[in-house]
């Protein structure tokens, strides 16, 4: 992010800022997916089930807490995390 405030930025500069944030989000999703895939490998090696409802709930709770911390709609954040979790579970099931 620049040292300028959004009020001082042009529309084009603001759009460039969004593009940078979008790239960073995709990179973080890729990192999360890699770690989730590694977790899936560990679960398979240890004979553990794909689904861990307690862990999923912990992730959702953290997502809600982080949303509140950053003053973001917790329902939106939880929906995004629910989608990430479901996609990881589908990948885990397909790889077994």
C-alpha positions as CSV (number, residue, x, y, z in Angstrom):
1,X,0.0,0.0,0.0
2,X,1.2,3.5,-0.7
3,X,1.7,6.2,1.9
4,X,-1.2,8.1,0.3
5,X,-4.7,7.8,1.7
6,X,-7.5,6.5,-0.6
7,X,-8.9,10.1,-0.6
8,X,-5.7,11.3,-2.3
9,X,-5.6,8.6,-5.0
10,X,-7.1,8.6,-8.5
11,X,-9.6,6.0,-9.6
12,X,-6.8,4.3,-11.6
13,X,-4.5,4.2,-8.6
14,X,-7.3,2.7,-6.4
15,X,-7.9,0.0,-9.1
16,X,-4.2,-0.8,-9.2
17,X,-4.3,-1.1,-5.4
18,X,-7.3,-3.6,-5.7
19,X,-5.4,-5.5,-8.4
20,X,-2.4,-5.9,-6.0
21,X,-4.6,-7.0,-3.2
22,X,-6.3,-9.6,-5.5
23,X,-2.9,-11.0,-6.5
24,X,-2.0,-11.3,-2.8
25,X,-5.3,-13.0,-2.0
26,X,-4.7,-15.6,-4.8
27,X,-1.2,-16.2,-3.5
28,X,-2.5,-16.8,0.0
29,X,-5.2,-19.1,-1.3
30,X,-2.5,-21.1,-3.1
31,X,-0.4,-21.3,0.0
32,X,-3.4,-22.4,2.1
33,X,-4.3,-25.0,-0.5
34,X,-0.7,-26.4,-0.5
35,X,-0.8,-26.7,3.3
36,X,-4.2,-28.3,3.2
37,X,-3.0,-30.8,0.6
38,X,-0.1,-31.6,2.9
39,X,-2.5,-32.1,5.8
40,X,-4.5,-34.5,3.6
41,X,-1.3,-36.5,2.9
42,X,-0.7,-36.7,6.7
43,X,-4.3,-37.8,7.4
44,X,-4.0,-40.5,4.7
45,X,-0.7,-41.8,6.1
46,X,-2.2,-41.9,9.6
47,X,-5.5,-43.4,8.5
48,X,-7.5,-40.4,9.6
49,X,-10.8,-39.4,8.1
50,X,-10.9,-36.6,5.6
51,X,-13.4,-34.6,7.6
52,X,-12.6,-33.2,11.1
53,X,-15.7,-31.3,12.2
54,X,-14.0,-30.0,15.4
55,X,-11.1,-28.5,13.3
56,X,-13.6,-27.1,10.8
57,X,-15.5,-25.4,13.6
58,X,-12.3,-24.0,15.0
59,X,-11.4,-22.5,11.6
60,X,-14.9,-21.0,11.3
61,X,-14.6,-19.5,14.8
62,X,-11.2,-18.0,14.0
63,X,-12.6,-16.6,10.7
64,X,-15.4,-14.9,12.6
65,X,-13.1,-13.5,15.2
66,X,-10.7,-12.2,12.6
67,X,-13.6,-10.6,10.7
68,X,-14.7,-8.8,13.8
69,X,-11.1,-7.7,14.6
70,X,-10.8,-6.1,11.1
71,X,-14.4,-4.8,11.1
72,X,-15.4,-7.0,8.2
73,X,-18.8,-8.7,7.8
74,X,-18.3,-12.0,9.6
75,X,-21.0,-13.8,7.5
76,X,-19.0,-12.9,4.3
77,X,-15.7,-14.1,5.8
78,X,-17.3,-17.3,7.1
79,X,-18.9,-18.0,3.7
80,X,-15.5,-17.6,2.0
81,X,-13.8,-19.9,4.5
82,X,-16.7,-22.5,4.2
83,X,-16.0,-22.5,0.5
84,X,-12.3,-23.0,1.0
85,X,-12.9,-25.8,3.4
86,X,-15.4,-27.6,1.1
87,X,-13.1,-27.3,-1.9
88,X,-10.2,-28.7,0.2
89,X,-12.4,-31.6,1.3
90,X,-13.4,-32.4,-2.3
91,X,-9.8,-32.4,-3.3
92,X,-8.9,-34.7,-0.4
93,X,-11.6,-37.1,-1.3
94,X,-10.7,-37.2,-4.9
95,X,-7.0,-37.9,-4.2
96,X,-7.8,-40.9,-1.9
